[in-house]
Amino acid sequence: MPPRPLVGVIACRRTVEGHPAHMVTDKYVSALREFGLDPVVIPVWEDVEPGAASALLARLDGLLLTGSYSNMHPSRYGETSAPENTYEDPARDAAVLCWVPLALELRLPLLGICRGFQELNVAFGGSLHQAVQKVAGLMDHREPKGDLEAQFAPSHAISISPGGVLAGLYAAPEAQVNSLHQQGVARLGEGLDIEAVAPDGLIEAVSVSGAASFTLAVQWHPEWKPREHALYQAILEGFAAACRDKAEGGTLPTCHPTREEA
């Protein structure tokens, strides 16, 4: 039996029992294991060195950018912090902005979730709404009060762009997704394609135009009970298949048709 693909999972810097820590919540690593992948938590530092980062990523078969309670610092897209932007993680900011171009250069399958979706947009020169609920015409995309079941329950529909990466994984033109975010895409990064939008027009999923391997980022949380939601399962199956192909040294079809080809 071939070894299971190794997928790097970005850590967050938190304080745990009074000590600085690098951590990832269980649902991300458990979802990867459920789909046949071996997660490897990667610590983050502000003084990330590109050569060392490239050497590390070259040993992996995939990269997962997780969600987080923290937000990218607005200085990363040329703005100052709004009052709602209260929790930051500069070490993760530095790491992810170094890792994303290296991962694409290495043709490493990449999946971004929630904050990871926002990070991909900023890495491509985009900007973010820091408080979506205060933007005229947009819904309140924050999670409802209550327990985890209530917070991660399907919250609104998305419309899936025809001919894209997401449409290649999931045949239906619409789906219901959960919603647990305060920030969202304001200006789309150059070189990103829109894969899905919410009813209010807010971008909910993107891919990298012309990427040589699986590269998809979504604003919702497909890692939450993915076997119970066909779209979530399709996303993780697609990512896992790309990681297996990378581990085996094969070449899958790009999964990223241009809009003209689709």
C-alpha positions as CSV (number, residue, x, y, z in Angstrom):
1,M,0.0,0.0,0.0
2,P,1.5,3.4,-1.0
3,P,2.0,5.9,1.9
4,R,-0.8,8.4,2.5
5,P,-0.2,11.8,1.1
6,L,1.2,14.4,3.5
7,V,-0.7,17.6,3.7
8,G,0.7,20.7,5.4
9,V,-1.9,22.5,7.6
10,I,-1.1,26.1,8.5
11,A,-1.1,26.7,12.3
12,C,-2.4,29.8,14.1
13,R,-0.5,31.6,16.8
14,R,-2.5,31.5,20.0
15,T,-1.8,31.7,23.7
16,V,-2.6,28.4,25.4
17,E,-2.5,28.1,29.2
18,G,-0.4,31.3,29.3
19,H,2.1,30.1,26.7
20,P,2.5,31.1,23.0
21,A,1.4,28.1,20.9
22,H,1.1,27.0,17.3
23,M,-2.3,25.2,16.9
24,V,-5.0,23.9,14.6
25,T,-8.5,22.9,15.6
26,D,-9.4,19.2,15.3
27,K,-12.0,19.4,12.6
28,Y,-9.5,20.3,9.9
29,V,-7.0,17.6,10.6
30,S,-9.8,15.0,11.2
31,A,-11.4,15.8,7.9
32,L,-8.1,15.3,6.1
33,R,-7.6,11.9,7.8
34,E,-11.2,10.9,6.9
35,F,-10.3,11.4,3.2
36,G,-7.1,9.4,3.3
37,L,-4.6,12.2,3.9
38,D,-2.0,12.6,6.7
39,P,-2.1,16.1,8.1
40,V,1.2,17.8,9.2
41,V,0.7,20.9,11.3
42,I,3.2,23.6,10.1
43,P,4.2,26.3,12.7
44,V,4.3,30.0,11.7
45,W,6.8,32.7,12.4
46,E,6.9,36.3,11.2
47,D,10.5,35.9,10.0
48,V,9.7,33.2,7.6
49,E,12.5,32.6,5.1
50,P,11.5,31.8,1.5
51,G,14.3,29.3,0.9
52,A,13.5,27.3,4.0
53,A,9.7,27.6,3.2
54,S,10.2,26.3,-0.3
55,A,12.3,23.3,0.9
56,L,9.6,22.5,3.5
57,L,6.7,22.7,1.0
58,A,8.6,20.6,-1.5
59,R,8.3,17.7,1.0
60,L,4.5,17.9,1.0
61,D,1.7,16.6,-1.3
62,G,-0.8,19.3,-0.5
63,L,-1.4,22.5,1.6
64,L,-4.5,23.5,3.6
65,L,-5.1,27.1,4.7
66,T,-7.6,26.8,7.5
67,G,-10.2,29.1,8.9
68,S,-9.4,31.0,12.1
69,Y,-10.9,33.5,14.5
70,S,-8.1,35.9,13.6
71,N,-8.0,38.2,10.5
72,M,-5.3,39.3,8.2
73,H,-3.9,42.7,9.2
74,P,-5.5,45.3,6.9
75,S,-2.0,46.8,6.2
76,R,-1.5,43.7,4.0
77,Y,-4.0,45.3,1.6
78,G,-3.3,48.9,2.2
79,E,-6.0,49.8,4.9
80,T,-6.2,50.5,8.6
81,S,-8.0,48.4,11.1
82,A,-11.7,48.8,11.6
83,P,-13.1,48.6,15.1
84,E,-14.5,45.2,14.3
85,N,-11.1,43.8,13.4
86,T,-10.0,42.9,16.9
87,Y,-7.9,39.7,16.6
88,E,-4.8,39.4,14.4
89,D,-2.1,36.9,13.7
90,P,0.9,38.6,12.1
91,A,3.0,35.4,12.1
92,R,0.4,33.6,10.1
93,D,0.0,36.6,7.8
94,A,3.8,36.5,7.0
95,A,3.8,32.8,6.6
96,V,0.9,32.5,4.2
97,L,2.0,35.3,2.0
98,C,5.3,33.5,1.6
99,W,3.8,30.1,1.1
100,V,1.1,30.7,-1.4
101,P,3.3,31.7,-4.4
102,L,5.8,29.0,-3.5
103,A,3.0,26.4,-3.3
104,L,1.7,27.4,-6.8
105,E,5.3,27.4,-8.2
106,L,5.7,23.8,-6.8
107,R,2.3,22.8,-8.2
108,L,1.2,21.8,-4.8
109,P,-2.6,21.2,-4.4
110,L,-4.0,23.9,-2.3
111,L,-7.3,24.3,-0.5
112,G,-8.3,27.5,1.4
113,I,-11.1,27.6,3.9
114,C,-12.6,30.8,5.4
115,R,-9.6,32.8,6.5
116,G,-7.6,30.7,4.0
117,F,-10.0,32.0,1.3
118,Q,-9.4,35.6,2.3
119,E,-5.6,35.0,2.5
120,L,-5.6,33.7,-1.1
121,N,-7.4,36.9,-2.3
122,V,-4.9,39.1,-0.4
123,A,-2.0,37.1,-1.8
124,F,-3.2,38.0,-5.3
125,G,-3.5,41.7,-4.5
126,G,-7.1,41.8,-3.5
127,S,-8.7,43.5,-0.5
128,L,-11.3,42.6,2.2
129,H,-14.4,44.1,3.7
130,Q,-13.5,44.1,7.4
131,A,-17.2,44.0,8.5
132,V,-19.5,42.6,5.8
133,Q,-22.5,43.2,8.0
134,K,-22.0,47.0,7.7
135,V,-21.7,47.1,3.9
136,A,-24.8,48.3,2.2
137,G,-26.5,45.6,0.2
138,L,-24.7,42.7,1.9
139,M,-26.2,40.2,4.3
140,D,-24.9,39.5,7.8
141,H,-22.7,36.5,7.2
142,R,-21.7,35.9,10.8
143,E,-22.6,32.7,12.6
144,P,-25.8,32.5,14.6
145,K,-25.8,32.3,18.4
146,G,-26.0,28.8,19.8
147,D,-24.0,25.6,19.9
148,L,-21.7,24.3,17.2
149,E,-24.5,22.5,15.4
150,A,-26.4,25.7,15.0
151,Q,-23.4,27.7,14.0
152,F,-22.2,25.3,11.3
153,A,-25.7,24.5,10.0
154,P,-26.4,25.5,6.3
155,S,-27.2,29.2,6.3
156,H,-27.6,30.4,2.8
157,A,-27.4,29.4,-0.9
158,I,-24.5,29.8,-3.3
159,S,-24.7,30.0,-7.1
160,I,-21.9,28.0,-8.6
161,S,-20.1,29.5,-11.7
162,P,-20.5,27.2,-14.7
163,G,-17.3,25.8,-16.3
164,G,-15.1,26.3,-13.2
165,V,-13.3,24.2,-10.7
166,L,-16.2,23.9,-8.3
167,A,-18.6,23.0,-11.1
168,G,-16.3,20.3,-12.1
169,L,-16.5,18.8,-8.6
170,Y,-20.3,19.3,-8.0
171,A,-22.8,19.1,-10.8
172,A,-25.7,21.1,-9.3
173,P,-25.8,24.9,-10.0
174,E,-26.6,25.8,-6.4
175,A,-26.0,24.5,-2.9
176,Q,-26.6,25.4,0.7
177,V,-23.5,26.3,2.8
178,N,-22.7,27.4,6.3
179,S,-21.6,31.0,7.1
180,L,-19.3,32.0,9.9
181,H,-17.4,35.0,8.7
182,Q,-17.3,38.7,9.3
183,Q,-14.9,39.6,6.6
184,G,-15.2,39.0,2.8
185,V,-13.8,39.9,-0.6
186,A,-14.1,43.5,-1.4
187,R,-11.7,43.7,-4.4
188,L,-11.0,40.4,-6.1
189,G,-7.3,39.6,-6.5
190,E,-5.9,39.8,-10.1
191,G,-5.6,36.3,-11.5
192,L,-8.4,34.8,-9.5
193,D,-11.6,33.4,-11.0
194,I,-15.0,33.6,-9.2
195,E,-16.3,30.1,-8.5
196,A,-19.4,30.9,-6.4
197,V,-21.4,33.8,-5.0
198,A,-23.9,34.3,-2.2
199,P,-27.4,35.7,-2.9
200,D,-26.2,39.2,-2.0
201,G,-23.4,38.9,-4.6
202,L,-20.6,38.4,-2.1
203,I,-17.9,36.1,-3.6
204,E,-17.9,32.8,-1.8
205,A,-15.3,30.7,-3.7
206,V,-12.4,31.4,-6.0
207,S,-9.7,29.5,-8.0
208,V,-6.4,30.6,-9.5
209,S,-6.7,31.1,-13.3
210,G,-4.6,28.7,-15.2
211,A,-3.2,27.0,-12.0
212,A,-1.2,23.8,-12.8
213,S,-2.8,21.9,-10.0
214,F,-5.9,21.8,-7.8
215,T,-6.2,25.3,-6.3
216,L,-9.6,26.2,-4.7
217,A,-10.6,28.4,-1.8
218,V,-14.1,28.7,-0.2
219,Q,-15.6,31.1,2.3
220,W,-17.6,28.4,4.1
221,H,-16.5,25.4,6.1
222,P,-16.6,22.1,4.2
223,E,-14.6,20.4,6.9
224,W,-17.6,20.4,9.1
225,K,-19.3,16.9,8.8
226,P,-18.4,16.6,5.1
227,R,-20.1,13.2,4.7
228,E,-23.4,14.8,5.5
229,H,-23.2,17.5,2.7
230,A,-22.6,16.5,-0.9
231,L,-20.8,19.7,-1.8
232,Y,-18.4,19.5,1.2
233,Q,-17.7,15.9,0.4
234,A,-17.0,16.7,-3.3
235,I,-14.5,19.4,-2.4
236,L,-12.5,17.2,0.0
237,E,-12.6,14.3,-2.4
238,G,-11.3,16.5,-5.2
239,F,-8.5,17.9,-3.0
240,A,-7.6,14.4,-1.7
241,A,-7.4,13.0,-5.3
242,A,-5.1,15.8,-6.3
243,C,-2.9,15.2,-3.3
244,R,-2.7,11.5,-4.0
245,D,-1.7,12.2,-7.6
246,K,1.0,14.6,-6.3
247,A,2.3,11.9,-3.9
248,E,2.4,9.3,-6.7
249,G,4.2,11.7,-9.1
250,G,1.4,11.6,-11.6
251,T,-0.2,14.4,-13.6
252,L,-3.9,14.9,-13.2
253,P,-5.8,17.2,-15.7
254,T,-5.4,20.7,-14.6
255,C,-8.9,21.0,-13.0
256,H,-8.6,24.7,-13.9
257,P,-10.1,25.2,-17.4
258,T,-10.3,28.8,-18.7
259,R,-13.7,30.2,-19.1
260,E,-13.3,30.0,-22.8
261,E,-12.4,26.3,-22.7
262,A,-15.2,25.4,-20.2
